[in-house]
Amino acid sequence: MADDHQMETSSQGSSPSDTGSVDSGFVSGNSSTNNLPSISLTQAHLKHLNKQLESLHPMDILRFCKIFFPNLYQTTAFGLTGLVTVDMLSKIDAESSNPQGVDLIFLDTLYHFQETYDLIEKVKARYGVHIHVFKPADVDNVAQFEELYGEKLYDTSSELYDWFAKVEPQQRAYHELKVGAVLTGRRRSQGGQRGEISVIELDDERGIIKINPLVNWSFSQVKEYVTEHNVPYNDLLDRGYKSVGDWHSTVPVGEGEDERAGRWKGQDKTECGIHNKQSRYAQWLENAARQQGQQVPAA
């Protein structure tokens, strides 16, 4: 349904691995992800930075992060918060005589709404951003994906679907692009596992820093910014969708429901996989391989 959208893609697969946690709080060359840039922050340093950044406007958080963190990218599915971040970054670039843009990473599961793919083209035309697209390994469209993994894998095995469509492509993106830090669209007001997140977080399994510049904003604040600055957004928003993911697991939000209530409705699930612990999937794949008598992927 979206085979004709033109963006840079990468499809080489990588084996899942279970990395150990770094209890000290450091990301260093000792991590199993030592092919990534080394950004070392102690827990004390991280706590200090979060205390200083907590009360800042998202624009100021972004200004700081662009200076402080090397190999900075934005990972986005083009939700409202991510779009606001793109717009703010464009305004920050306009302040500089030597703008240094932040590239985007988009995980194309192949099951996004057509409205999402249409929005991506609008964002490219408006902001001229460079988008790195990562699809499930070795496939380019839904037909190829389902031939390889079976029909409706998202229903028959949601964990396996998350791995092939989201987690492994993200892992590959971080590796190939040598990502040091990523901007995300997560906010505390979205609820679920996001209720206690900080501005800056250490993902010690993947060896990167996660930054949530709009962590303190409500959905209303985000929507007001989009309206005031004429930011392009997904047409589905006007049809009752507040959080948009894959078409097979996203429905409109009812009156009084949480912002992300339309994602995986009726399922015991609040995250798509990319913000869960990587080891969760490594363990799951290991168990699945054992049950099928296959060789367990090397850690």
C-alpha positions as CSV (number, residue, x, y, z in Angstrom):
1,M,0.0,0.0,0.0
2,A,3.0,2.3,0.3
3,D,5.6,0.7,-1.9
4,D,5.9,3.9,-3.9
5,H,7.0,6.3,-1.2
6,Q,10.5,7.5,-1.8
7,M,12.8,7.5,1.2
8,E,16.2,6.1,1.9
9,T,15.8,2.5,3.1
10,S,18.0,-0.2,4.7
11,S,17.1,-3.8,4.9
12,Q,20.1,-5.8,6.0
13,G,19.2,-8.0,8.9
14,S,21.0,-8.5,12.2
15,S,20.8,-11.3,14.8
16,P,19.1,-10.5,18.1
17,S,21.3,-10.4,21.1
18,D,20.8,-10.0,24.8
19,T,23.1,-7.3,26.3
20,G,23.8,-7.0,29.9
21,S,22.8,-3.9,31.9
22,V,25.4,-1.3,33.0
23,D,24.6,-0.8,36.6
24,S,27.1,2.0,37.0
25,G,25.1,4.2,34.6
26,F,27.9,4.5,32.2
27,V,27.7,3.9,28.5
28,S,31.3,3.0,27.6
29,G,33.5,0.9,25.4
30,N,32.9,-2.0,27.6
31,S,29.3,-2.3,26.5
32,S,28.5,-5.0,24.0
33,T,27.3,-2.2,21.7
34,N,30.8,-0.7,21.6
35,N,30.5,-0.2,17.9
36,L,28.3,2.8,18.8
37,P,29.7,6.3,19.8
38,S,30.7,6.4,23.5
39,I,28.6,8.8,25.6
40,S,29.6,8.4,29.2
41,L,27.2,9.7,31.9
42,T,27.2,8.7,35.5
43,Q,23.9,8.3,37.3
44,A,24.8,11.4,39.3
45,H,25.5,13.4,36.1
46,L,22.3,12.1,34.5
47,K,20.3,13.2,37.6
48,H,21.9,16.7,37.6
49,L,21.2,17.2,33.9
50,N,17.5,16.1,34.3
51,K,17.1,18.5,37.3
52,Q,18.4,21.4,35.2
53,L,16.4,20.5,32.1
54,E,13.1,19.6,33.8
55,S,11.8,23.2,33.9
56,L,13.1,24.3,30.5
57,H,11.0,24.9,27.4
58,P,11.3,22.1,24.8
59,M,13.1,24.5,22.4
60,D,15.8,25.1,25.0
61,I,16.1,21.4,25.7
62,L,16.6,20.8,22.0
63,R,19.2,23.6,21.8
64,F,21.1,22.0,24.6
65,C,20.9,18.5,23.2
66,K,22.1,19.6,19.7
67,I,25.2,20.9,21.3
68,F,25.8,18.3,24.0
69,F,25.1,15.0,22.3
70,P,27.1,13.7,19.3
71,N,25.4,11.5,16.6
72,L,22.0,12.8,17.5
73,Y,19.0,11.6,15.6
74,Q,15.2,11.8,16.0
75,T,13.2,8.6,15.9
76,T,9.6,9.1,14.9
77,A,6.5,7.6,13.6
78,F,5.3,11.1,12.8
79,G,2.9,11.4,15.7
80,L,2.0,14.9,16.9
81,T,4.8,15.2,19.4
82,G,7.4,14.1,16.9
83,L,6.0,16.6,14.4
84,V,6.3,19.4,17.0
85,T,9.9,18.4,17.5
86,V,10.6,18.5,13.8
87,D,9.1,22.0,13.6
88,M,11.1,23.2,16.7
89,L,14.3,21.9,15.2
90,S,13.7,23.7,12.0
91,K,13.2,27.0,13.9
92,I,16.4,26.4,15.8
93,D,18.3,25.7,12.5
94,A,16.9,29.0,11.2
95,E,18.6,30.8,14.1
96,S,22.0,29.6,13.0
97,S,24.2,30.8,10.1
98,N,25.6,27.2,10.0
99,P,22.6,25.0,10.7
100,Q,23.2,21.4,11.6
101,G,20.0,19.4,11.0
102,V,18.9,16.3,12.9
103,D,18.2,13.4,10.6
104,L,15.0,11.3,11.2
105,I,14.7,7.5,11.7
106,F,11.4,6.0,10.6
107,L,10.7,2.3,11.2
108,D,8.4,1.3,8.3
109,T,6.6,-1.8,9.6
110,L,4.8,-1.9,6.2
111,Y,1.5,-1.8,8.0
112,H,1.2,2.0,8.6
113,F,-1.9,3.8,7.4
114,Q,-1.7,5.4,4.0
115,E,-2.4,8.7,5.7
116,T,0.9,8.2,7.6
117,Y,2.8,7.7,4.4
118,D,1.1,10.7,2.9
119,L,2.1,12.8,5.9
120,I,5.8,11.8,5.5
121,E,5.8,13.3,2.0
122,K,4.3,16.6,3.4
123,V,6.9,16.7,6.1
124,K,9.7,16.2,3.6
125,A,8.3,19.0,1.4
126,R,7.8,21.4,4.3
127,Y,11.1,20.9,6.2
128,G,13.5,19.2,3.8
129,V,14.6,16.7,6.5
130,H,16.6,13.6,5.7
131,I,14.7,10.5,6.6
132,H,16.4,7.1,7.1
133,V,13.8,4.4,6.6
134,F,14.3,0.9,8.0
135,K,12.0,-1.9,7.1
136,P,11.8,-5.5,8.3
137,A,14.9,-7.4,7.1
138,D,14.9,-8.8,3.6
139,V,11.4,-7.6,2.6
140,D,10.0,-4.5,0.9
141,N,6.2,-4.9,1.2
142,V,3.4,-6.7,3.0
143,A,3.2,-9.6,0.6
144,Q,6.8,-10.4,1.0
145,F,6.6,-10.1,4.8
146,E,3.6,-12.4,5.0
147,E,5.1,-14.9,2.7
148,L,8.1,-15.1,5.0
149,Y,6.4,-14.9,8.4
150,G,2.8,-15.9,7.7
151,E,-0.4,-13.9,7.5
152,K,-1.5,-11.7,10.4
153,L,1.6,-12.4,12.5
154,Y,0.6,-9.3,14.5
155,D,-2.4,-11.4,15.7
156,T,-0.9,-14.9,15.9
157,S,2.3,-13.8,17.7
158,S,2.5,-10.1,18.6
159,E,5.9,-10.5,20.3
160,L,7.4,-12.0,17.2
161,Y,5.8,-9.4,15.1
162,D,7.3,-6.6,17.3
163,W,10.7,-8.1,16.9
164,F,10.7,-8.5,13.1
165,A,8.8,-5.3,12.3
166,K,10.1,-2.9,14.9
167,V,12.8,-4.0,17.4
168,E,15.3,-5.6,14.9
169,P,15.0,-2.7,12.4
170,Q,15.6,-0.3,15.2
171,Q,18.6,-2.2,16.4
172,R,19.9,-2.2,12.8
173,A,19.3,1.5,12.5
174,Y,21.3,2.3,15.6
175,H,24.1,0.1,14.4
176,E,24.3,1.3,10.8
177,L,23.9,5.0,11.6
178,K,26.2,4.8,14.7
179,V,23.5,6.5,16.8
180,G,24.7,8.1,20.0
181,A,21.4,9.7,21.2
182,V,17.8,9.9,20.0
183,L,15.0,12.3,20.4
184,T,11.7,10.6,21.1
185,G,8.1,11.8,21.2
186,R,7.2,10.3,24.6
187,R,5.4,12.3,27.2
188,R,4.3,11.6,30.8
189,S,0.7,12.6,30.0
190,Q,0.5,9.6,27.6
191,G,0.3,7.4,30.7
192,G,1.2,3.7,30.9
193,Q,4.9,3.0,31.2
194,R,5.6,6.7,30.2
195,G,4.2,8.2,33.4
196,E,7.6,8.4,35.2
197,I,10.1,9.0,32.3
198,S,12.7,11.7,32.6
199,V,13.9,14.3,30.0
200,I,17.1,12.2,29.5
201,E,17.3,8.5,29.9
202,L,20.1,5.9,29.5
203,D,19.3,2.9,27.5
204,D,22.1,0.8,28.7
205,E,21.2,-2.3,26.6
206,R,21.4,-0.4,23.3
207,G,24.2,1.9,24.4
208,I,22.4,5.1,23.6
209,I,20.8,8.1,25.3
210,K,17.1,8.7,24.9
211,I,15.8,12.3,25.1
212,N,12.2,13.2,25.6
213,P,12.1,17.0,24.9
214,L,8.3,17.4,25.3
215,V,8.1,15.1,28.3
216,N,6.1,17.7,30.4
217,W,3.6,18.7,27.7
218,S,0.0,17.6,27.6
219,F,-1.8,16.6,24.5
220,S,-3.6,19.9,24.5
221,Q,-0.3,21.8,24.5
222,V,1.0,19.8,21.6
223,K,-2.2,20.3,19.6
224,E,-2.1,24.0,20.3
225,Y,1.4,24.3,19.0
226,V,0.5,22.3,15.9
227,T,-2.4,24.7,15.2
228,E,-0.5,27.9,16.0
229,H,2.5,27.0,13.8
230,N,0.5,25.3,11.1
231,V,2.5,22.1,11.5
232,P,1.4,19.3,9.0
233,Y,-0.3,16.4,10.9
234,N,-1.9,13.1,10.2
235,D,-5.4,13.4,8.7
236,L,-6.5,10.6,11.1
237,L,-6.3,13.1,14.0
238,D,-9.5,14.7,12.8
239,R,-11.2,11.3,12.8
240,G,-10.7,10.6,16.5
241,Y,-7.2,9.1,16.4
242,K,-4.8,10.7,19.0
243,S,-2.0,8.1,18.7
244,V,-1.4,6.5,15.4
245,G,0.5,3.3,14.8
246,D,-0.1,0.3,12.5
247,W,-3.6,0.1,11.0
248,H,-4.2,-3.4,12.5
249,S,-3.7,-2.2,16.1
250,T,-5.0,1.4,16.1
251,V,-8.5,2.6,16.6
252,P,-10.1,6.0,17.4
253,V,-10.0,7.2,21.0
254,G,-13.4,7.4,22.8
255,E,-14.6,10.4,24.8
256,G,-12.7,10.6,28.1
257,E,-10.2,7.9,27.2
258,D,-6.5,8.3,27.5
259,E,-4.5,9.5,24.6
260,R,-3.1,6.1,23.7
261,A,-6.2,4.1,24.5
262,G,-6.7,3.4,20.8
263,R,-3.4,1.5,20.6
264,W,-3.7,-2.3,21.0
265,K,-7.2,-1.9,22.4
266,G,-8.3,-4.9,24.4
267,Q,-4.7,-6.2,24.7
268,D,-2.5,-6.2,27.8
269,K,0.0,-4.0,26.0
270,T,1.0,-0.3,26.1
271,E,4.2,-0.2,24.1
272,C,5.0,-1.2,20.5
273,G,8.3,-2.9,21.4
274,I,10.9,-0.3,20.7
275,H,10.8,1.2,24.2
276,N,10.7,-2.2,25.9
277,K,13.9,-3.9,27.2
278,Q,15.8,-5.5,24.3
279,S,16.5,-8.5,26.5
280,R,12.8,-9.2,26.7
281,Y,12.8,-10.1,23.0
282,A,16.1,-11.9,23.1
283,Q,14.8,-14.2,25.8
284,W,11.5,-14.7,24.0
285,L,13.3,-15.6,20.8
286,E,15.6,-18.0,22.6
287,N,12.6,-19.8,24.1
288,A,10.8,-19.9,20.8
289,A,13.9,-21.4,19.1
290,R,14.2,-24.0,21.7
291,Q,10.6,-25.1,21.3
292,Q,11.1,-25.4,17.6
293,G,14.4,-27.3,18.0
294,Q,16.3,-24.6,16.2
295,Q,19.7,-23.2,17.0
296,V,19.5,-20.4,19.5
297,P,21.0,-17.1,18.2
298,A,24.3,-16.2,19.7
299,A,24.3,-13.4,22.3
